[in-house]
Amino acid sequence: MNLALRDVRHHAGRFALTAFGLGVLLMVVMGMGGIYRGLIDEGTLLIDQVGADIWVVQRDTRGPFAELSRVPRNLVDRVAAVPGVTGAREFVTHTIQREHEGRLLRMVVAGLSWPTDKGQRLPIVAGRPLAQNHYEMIADRKLGLKLGTKLELGKDTYTIVGLTRGMTSWGGDAAVFVTVNDAQAIQFDQPGEALRLERAARRSRGEQQDFGRAQPQLLERATGPAANIPALGPPNVSAVIARLEAGVDAEAVCGLISAWGDVTAMTHARQQHLILSGPVERSGAQLGLFRTLLTIVSAIVMALILYTLTLEKLHDIAMLKLIGAPNRVILGLIMQQAIVLGMLGFGVAYVLGRQVFPHFPRRILLVEQDLIKLAGVVLVISILASGLGIWRALRVSPGEVLSR
């Protein structure tokens, strides 16, 4: 006969309600660990999907994800000529926030190097990759847009031809994919009045120089589009990414490219480290602190619950002592109840979490290793929390039976 189980069955309703309340608290603890894992997964997702062995960014920056980076487009040719590089292409990324049909859309725009990269590597769950150089877009389902939706960005209208799932940045913003030219058109879009003022300013500066007064035709060129002025190069890109031949030492190639002086090259692993050691690490530290506090609160709550349950059984415990039951029986009664309560609470937390977490705005990733660790922590907490009840039970005198 197991006294702990008999007592649980006798107070099944109250015990189940207590386990449910504890389970909700443990679900929050479990969810915070899942949020941190989700941050890591989101932070490295775009880096992994791009499929680059080498990232070449602006000198002494941590770009293009952790920091702003600007490099010239002709850097692609220089990187492609490096021994061991099988291919190089441009990469553009930036974050925008626009209004569409009365609601705000915040998204990370990633530029694909057309026609080398049409988005074939992306996890497309509906639609297709890009089929033309302009005005087509692949968007993540998190934006809530459907295939065929027309989205106005800048002066152009883009049609969503493909949908992905789970493609977000470390900040939780959904990713959209267009060609590099379209990404730059979105990024550097200016109102018509701003363009007019800039051209007027260029003409004014030219009139103040000797060459402007000597060659008036240059002033006419200055008032035209910036792309038609030979002295002005095309817009910069965020980075140049490259693939290496099999067996080539990535660190050696990075060292060779970084020696140029105007750029910094880093490996795929280094790019991941930069994003994880920056904003993701700080967010993880904060989540870890709250998770620790909630774990302590859970331990205190369990201790108080078990102490209350023990107080309600003092008469029964005194009766057990009166008939000669050893202390190990009483100790086992309370400790077994504590373990059952803790495991039931963990089970409730897991079941509720699986149902609730997918509806959260940020990704919550439950990892088996973390769940096993949390189960171990709950077991330890259950044993430690039973100490207060055990201490009170062992102080009960058999004579208390006669006082009732």
C-alpha positions in Angstrom: 0.0 0.0 0.0 1.4 3.4 -1.1 0.3 6.1 1.3 1.3 8.9 -1.1 -0.8 7.6 -4.0 -3.8 6.9 -1.7 -3.6 10.5 -0.4 -3.4 11.8 -4.0 -6.5 9.8 -5.0 -8.3 11.0 -1.9 -7.7 14.6 -2.8 -7.6 14.2 -6.6 -9.4 17.4 -7.5 -7.3 19.7 -5.4 -4.1 17.9 -6.3 -4.9 18.2 -10.0 -5.6 21.9 -9.7 -2.4 22.4 -7.8 -0.4 20.5 -10.5 -2.1 22.6 -13.2 -1.1 25.9 -11.5 2.4 24.7 -11.0 2.5 23.5 -14.6 1.5 27.0 -15.9 4.4 28.4 -14.0 6.8 25.8 -15.3 5.5 26.5 -18.8 6.7 30.0 -18.6 10.1 28.8 -17.5 10.1 26.3 -20.4 9.0 29.0 -22.8 11.8 31.4 -21.8 14.4 28.7 -22.7 12.5 28.1 -25.9 12.6 31.8 -26.8 16.4 31.8 -26.4 16.7 28.8 -28.6 14.4 30.6 -31.1 16.6 33.7 -31.0 19.7 31.5 -31.9 17.8 29.8 -34.7 16.4 33.1 -36.1 19.8 34.8 -35.8 21.6 32.2 -38.0 18.7 31.3 -40.3 19.4 33.8 -43.0 23.2 33.2 -42.8 22.7 29.5 -43.3 20.2 29.9 -46.1 22.4 32.2 -48.2 24.8 29.3 -48.6 28.1 31.3 -48.4 31.5 30.0 -47.4 33.1 33.5 -47.2 31.6 36.9 -46.4 33.4 40.0 -47.6 32.3 43.2 -45.9 33.4 46.8 -45.3 36.7 47.1 -43.5 36.5 46.8 -39.6 32.8 46.3 -39.6 30.7 43.4 -38.3 28.3 43.5 -41.3 26.1 42.9 -42.9 23.7 41.6 -40.2 25.2 42.8 -36.9 26.3 46.1 -38.4 25.9 48.3 -41.5 28.3 47.5 -44.3 28.9 49.1 -47.7 31.2 47.7 -50.4 31.4 48.5 -54.1 29.7 46.2 -56.6 32.9 45.7 -58.6 34.3 43.9 -55.5 32.6 40.8 -56.9 35.1 40.5 -59.7 38.1 40.9 -57.4 36.8 38.2 -55.0 36.0 35.9 -57.9 39.6 36.1 -59.0 41.0 34.8 -55.7 42.4 31.3 -56.0 40.1 28.7 -54.4 36.9 30.8 -55.0 34.4 29.1 -57.3 31.9 31.9 -57.5 31.1 35.3 -56.0 27.9 37.4 -55.9 26.4 40.5 -54.4 24.3 40.5 -51.3 22.1 43.3 -50.0 20.1 43.4 -46.8 18.2 46.1 -44.9 15.1 46.5 -42.7 12.1 48.5 -43.7 8.7 49.2 -42.3 5.8 50.0 -44.6 2.0 50.3 -44.4 -0.1 48.0 -46.5 -3.9 48.0 -46.5 -4.1 49.8 -43.1 -1.5 47.7 -41.2 2.2 48.1 -40.7 4.6 45.5 -42.2 8.1 45.3 -40.9 10.4 43.2 -43.0 14.0 42.4 -43.8 14.7 42.9 -47.5 17.3 40.5 -48.8 18.7 41.0 -52.3 19.5 37.9 -54.5 22.1 38.1 -57.1 20.2 37.6 -60.3 20.4 35.4 -62.3 22.8 33.3 -60.3 20.5 33.2 -57.3 16.8 33.1 -57.9 15.8 31.8 -54.4 16.0 28.1 -55.2 17.7 27.4 -51.9 14.9 29.0 -49.9 12.3 26.8 -48.1 9.5 27.8 -50.4 6.2 26.2 -49.3 4.0 27.8 -51.9 4.6 29.4 -55.3 7.9 29.5 -57.1 11.4 31.2 -57.1 12.0 34.5 -58.9 11.5 34.3 -62.7 12.4 37.8 -63.7 14.9 40.5 -62.7 12.4 43.0 -61.5 9.1 43.4 -59.6 8.8 39.9 -58.2 9.2 39.0 -54.5 9.4 35.9 -52.3 7.9 36.7 -48.8 7.7 34.8 -45.6 4.2 33.7 -44.4 4.7 35.6 -41.2 3.8 38.8 -43.1 0.3 37.5 -43.6 0.4 38.2 -47.4 -0.9 35.7 -50.0 0.4 34.7 -53.4 -0.3 37.3 -56.0 -0.5 40.2 -53.5 0.7 43.5 -55.0 3.0 45.3 -52.6 4.1 48.9 -53.3 7.6 49.7 -52.1 9.1 52.9 -53.2 8.0 53.8 -56.7 7.5 50.2 -57.9 4.9 47.5 -57.3 6.1 44.0 -56.5 4.1 40.8 -56.9 4.5 38.0 -54.3 5.3 34.9 -56.3 6.6 32.6 -53.5 6.0 32.1 -49.8 8.5 30.7 -47.3 8.0 29.5 -43.7 10.2 30.5 -40.8 12.5 32.9 -42.6 13.0 35.6 -40.1 15.8 37.8 -38.8 17.2 37.6 -35.2 14.8 40.5 -34.4 11.8 38.4 -35.4 11.1 40.4 -38.6 9.9 38.4 -41.6 12.2 38.2 -44.6 11.4 39.1 -48.2 13.6 38.3 -51.1 14.0 40.3 -54.3 16.8 40.8 -56.8 19.8 43.0 -55.8 18.7 45.7 -58.2 15.2 45.8 -56.7 16.6 45.7 -53.1 18.7 48.8 -53.9 15.8 50.5 -55.5 13.8 50.0 -52.3 16.7 51.0 -50.1 17.7 54.2 -51.9 14.3 55.4 -53.0 13.7 59.1 -52.5 10.7 61.4 -53.1 10.7 63.3 -56.3 11.2 66.6 -54.5 14.3 65.3 -52.7 15.8 64.3 -56.1 15.0 67.7 -57.6 16.7 69.5 -54.7 19.8 67.2 -54.9 20.2 67.9 -58.6 19.8 71.6 -58.0 22.4 71.4 -55.3 24.8 69.6 -57.7 24.4 72.3 -60.3 24.9 75.0 -57.6 28.1 73.4 -56.5 29.3 73.1 -60.1 28.6 76.8 -60.8 30.9 77.7 -58.0 33.9 75.8 -59.5 36.1 76.9 -62.3 35.3 73.8 -64.5 31.6 74.6 -64.2 32.1 78.1 -65.5 34.5 77.0 -68.2 32.3 74.0 -69.4 28.6 74.9 -69.0 27.6 71.6 -70.5 28.9 69.8 -67.4 26.2 71.7 -65.4 23.6 70.1 -67.6 25.0 66.7 -66.9 24.9 67.5 -63.1 21.2 68.0 -63.2 20.5 64.6 -64.6 20.1 61.2 -62.8 23.1 60.3 -60.6 23.5 57.0 -62.5 24.3 59.0 -65.7 27.2 60.8 -64.2 30.4 58.9 -64.9 32.2 60.1 -61.8 29.5 58.5 -59.6 29.6 54.8 -59.3 26.5 52.4 -58.9 25.1 52.0 -55.4 27.1 50.0 -52.9 26.0 46.5 -51.8 26.0 45.2 -48.2 28.5 42.4 -48.8 30.0 40.0 -51.3 29.6 36.4 -50.7 31.6 33.6 -52.2 31.7 29.8 -52.4 35.0 27.9 -52.1 36.3 24.8 -53.8 36.2 21.6 -51.8 39.1 21.2 -49.5 40.2 24.9 -49.6 41.2 26.5 -46.3 38.6 29.2 -45.6 40.7 30.9 -43.1 43.6 31.2 -45.6 41.3 32.7 -48.2 39.9 35.2 -45.6 43.4 36.2 -44.7 44.3 36.9 -48.3 41.2 39.0 -49.0 41.5 40.9 -45.7 45.0 41.9 -46.6 43.6 44.2 -49.4 43.0 46.9 -46.8 39.5 48.1 -47.8 37.5 45.0 -46.8 37.3 42.4 -44.2 36.6 38.7 -45.0 35.2 36.2 -42.6 34.1 32.6 -42.6 30.6 31.3 -42.2 31.3 30.3 -38.6 32.7 33.8 -37.9 29.6 35.4 -39.3 27.4 33.3 -37.1 29.5 34.2 -34.0 29.1 37.9 -34.7 25.4 37.8 -34.6 25.2 35.4 -31.7 27.7 37.2 -29.6 26.0 40.6 -30.0 22.3 41.3 -29.6 21.3 37.6 -29.3 23.8 37.1 -26.4 22.4 40.1 -24.5 18.8 39.0 -25.0 19.8 35.4 -23.9 21.4 36.8 -20.7 18.3 38.7 -19.8 16.0 35.7 -20.5 18.3 33.5 -18.5 18.0 35.8 -15.5 14.2 35.8 -15.6 14.2 32.1 -16.1 16.4 31.7 -12.9 14.1 33.9 -10.9 11.0 32.0 -12.1 12.7 28.7 -11.2 13.3 30.0 -7.7 9.7 31.2 -7.4 8.6 27.7 -8.5 10.7 26.1 -5.8 9.2 28.5 -3.2 5.7 27.8 -4.4 6.2 24.1 -4.3 7.7 24.3 -0.8 4.7 26.2 0.5 2.2 23.9 -1.2 3.8 20.8 0.3 4.1 22.5 3.7 0.3 23.2 3.5 -0.5 19.7 2.5 1.6 18.4 5.4 -0.2 20.7 7.9 -3.5 19.2 6.7 -2.2 15.7 7.4 -0.7 16.3 10.9 -3.4 14.3 12.6 -2.9 11.4 10.2 0.9 11.6 10.6 0.5 11.6 14.4 -1.7 8.5 14.1 1.0 6.8 12.0 3.6 7.5 14.7 1.2 6.3 17.4 0.9 2.9 15.8 4.7 2.7 15.4 5.3 3.7 11.8 9.0 4.5 11.2 10.0 8.0 10.1 11.1 6.7 6.7 7.4 6.0 6.0 6.4 9.6 6.7 9.4 10.9 4.8 8.5 8.7 1.8 4.9 9.9 2.0 5.8 13.6 1.7 8.7 13.2 -0.7 6.8 10.9 -3.1 3.9 13.4 -3.2 6.5 16.2 -4.0 7.9 14.2 -6.9 4.5 13.3 -8.2 3.4 17.0 -8.0 6.6 18.1 -9.8 6.4 15.6 -12.6 2.7 16.3 -13.1 3.4 20.0 -13.3 6.2 19.3 -15.8 3.8 17.2 -17.9 1.2 19.9 -17.8 3.8 22.5 -18.8 5.0 20.4 -21.8 1.5 19.7 -23.1 0.3 23.3 -22.7 3.5 24.6 -24.2 3.1 22.5 -27.3 -0.4 23.9 -27.8 0.3 27.5 -26.9 3.8 28.3 -28.1 3.1 28.1 -31.8 0.8 31.0 -31.5 3.4 33.3 -29.9 4.7 36.2 -32.2 8.3 35.0 -31.7 9.6 31.5 -32.4 9.8 29.3 -29.4 12.0 26.3 -30.0 11.8 23.4 -27.6 15.0 21.4 -27.6 15.1 17.9 -26.2 18.3 18.6 -24.3 16.8 21.6 -22.6 13.6 19.6 -21.7 15.7 16.9 -20.1 17.6 19.5 -18.1 14.4 21.2 -17.0 12.9 17.8 -15.9 16.0 17.2 -13.8 15.8 20.7 -12.2 12.1 20.1 -11.4 13.0 16.7 -9.8 15.7 18.4 -7.7 13.3 21.2 -6.7 10.6 18.7 -5.8 13.0 16.9 -3.4 14.3 20.1 -1.9 10.8 21.6 -1.6 9.7 18.6 0.4 12.2 19.4 3.1 10.0 22.0 4.7 7.1 19.5 4.9 9.3 16.7 6.2 10.7 19.0 8.9 7.2 19.8 10.1 6.1 16.2 10.0 9.0 14.9 12.0 8.2 17.4 14.8 4.7 16.0 15.2 4.2 14.2 18.5 2.1 11.0 18.6 0.2 12.6 21.6 -1.4 15.1 19.2 -3.9 12.4 18.3 -5.4 12.5 21.7 -5.7 16.3 21.6 -8.4 16.1 18.9 
